[in-house]
Every structure is written in C-alpha cells, then in structure tokens.
Amino acid sequence: MAGYVEVSRHDIRRLARHLDLGVAQFEEKHIVEVTRSGRKRIKSAHDTCQFLSADRACTVYEARPKDCRGYVCWDQDDTTVYDYAKFFLLPVAKLRRLEHEENKIDA
C-alpha cells in the first residue's frame, strides 16, 4: 500500500532479533531512508514492502513495526486493499488506456 513505514528503536530491536541480526546489521540491510529529523524507514512511499512475500504475506508478522500493527489487510483473504494499492500504482498512461477501453465498452 502507498505510504511510509517508520520504525522506532524498539521496532528495530524487535525486527533485528526476529531476523537473527544485530541492530547495526539490520539497519545497514533494511533501513531504506532516514529523514532529516532522523526518523528511520523500512518502506518508502510507493515501494512494496521488502518484507512482503510473493503471495503478499508478511514475512516478519510476529515482529512487525508499530506502523504495521494497525493494518490487517495483507493477511486477509479479502484482496480489496491490495487490489486498490496495485491500481493506485499503475502509471497514468495505463490508467488512461484502461479508462478509454472501458468507455468504448459502455458506448
């Protein structure tokens, strides 16, 4: 889904322990962005989360960060949120083509 995933020091320690890494190793391998204010992120705006498997399952679910704990969409049978995110990430040109094709069908 579009959005950032920030991780606290507690999140980093929990994830590192879950992945059998030291904190420094985890940060070197998995932190993708550090804001000017020093906040650390494991997922940038429109990127897919590095911890999602091919079948959209969270591979670190037990140790997931606080930002992710409020969301239950990836482990559900309902793909509505995933489908929306996938649609949202389509390039504008492709969206225009899809809209044009849909208008031809309606006509």
C-alpha positions in Angstrom: 0.0 0.0 0.0 1.2 3.5 -0.6 2.9 5.1 2.4 5.9 5.1 4.5 6.7 2.6 7.3 8.7 4.3 10.0 10.5 2.2 12.7 11.3 3.1 16.2 14.3 1.9 18.1 12.1 -0.7 19.7 10.8 -1.8 16.3 14.3 -2.1 15.0 15.5 -4.2 18.0 12.4 -6.5 17.7 12.9 -6.9 13.9 16.6 -7.5 14.3 16.1 -10.1 16.9 13.4 -11.8 14.8 15.8 -11.9 11.8 18.7 -13.0 13.9 20.6 -9.9 13.2 22.4 -7.3 15.3 20.8 -3.8 15.3 23.6 -2.3 13.2 23.3 -5.2 10.7 19.6 -4.8 10.5 19.9 -1.0 9.9 22.5 -1.5 7.2 20.5 -4.1 5.4 16.9 -2.9 5.9 16.7 0.8 6.6 15.8 2.4 3.2 15.5 6.0 4.2 16.4 8.3 7.1 14.6 11.6 7.3 16.2 14.9 8.1 14.8 14.6 11.6 16.4 11.2 12.0 13.3 9.0 11.6 14.2 5.7 10.0 12.0 3.9 7.4 11.9 0.4 6.1 9.5 1.3 3.3 9.3 4.4 1.1 6.2 6.0 -0.3 5.1 3.8 -3.2 7.6 1.0 -2.9 6.4 -2.5 -2.0 7.4 -3.5 1.5 10.7 -5.5 1.5 9.1 -7.9 4.0 6.1 -9.0 1.8 6.4 -12.4 0.2 5.3 -13.1 -3.4 1.9 -14.2 -2.0 1.5 -10.9 -0.2 2.1 -12.4 3.3 4.2 -10.5 5.8 7.4 -12.4 6.5 8.0 -10.6 9.8 4.4 -10.5 11.0 5.2 -11.5 14.6 7.8 -8.7 14.9 6.2 -6.2 12.6 6.7 -2.5 13.4 4.1 -0.4 15.2 3.1 1.4 11.9 2.1 -2.0 10.5 0.2 -3.3 13.6 -2.8 -1.1 12.8 -3.2 -2.8 9.4 -4.5 -6.3 8.9 -5.1 -6.2 5.2 -2.2 -8.3 3.9 -3.0 -11.4 5.9 -6.7 -11.5 4.9 -8.5 -13.4 2.1 -10.1 -10.1 1.0 -7.8 -8.6 -1.6 -9.7 -5.2 -1.8 -6.9 -3.2 -0.2 -4.2 -5.0 -2.2 -6.1 -4.5 -5.5 -6.6 -0.8 -4.7 -2.9 -0.3 -4.0 -2.0 -2.2 -7.2 -4.4 0.0 -9.2 -3.1 3.2 -7.4 0.5 2.3 -8.5 -0.4 2.0 -12.2 1.2 4.6 -14.5 -1.1 7.4 -15.6 -0.8 6.4 -19.2 -2.0 2.9 -18.5 -4.9 4.3 -16.4 -6.0 6.5 -19.3 -5.9 3.5 -21.7 -8.0 1.4 -19.3 -10.5 4.3 -18.9 -10.6 4.7 -22.7 -11.2 0.9 -23.2 -14.0 1.0 -20.6 -15.7 3.9 -22.3 -15.7 2.0 -25.6 -17.4 -0.9 -23.9 -20.1 1.3 -22.3 -20.8 3.1 -25.7 
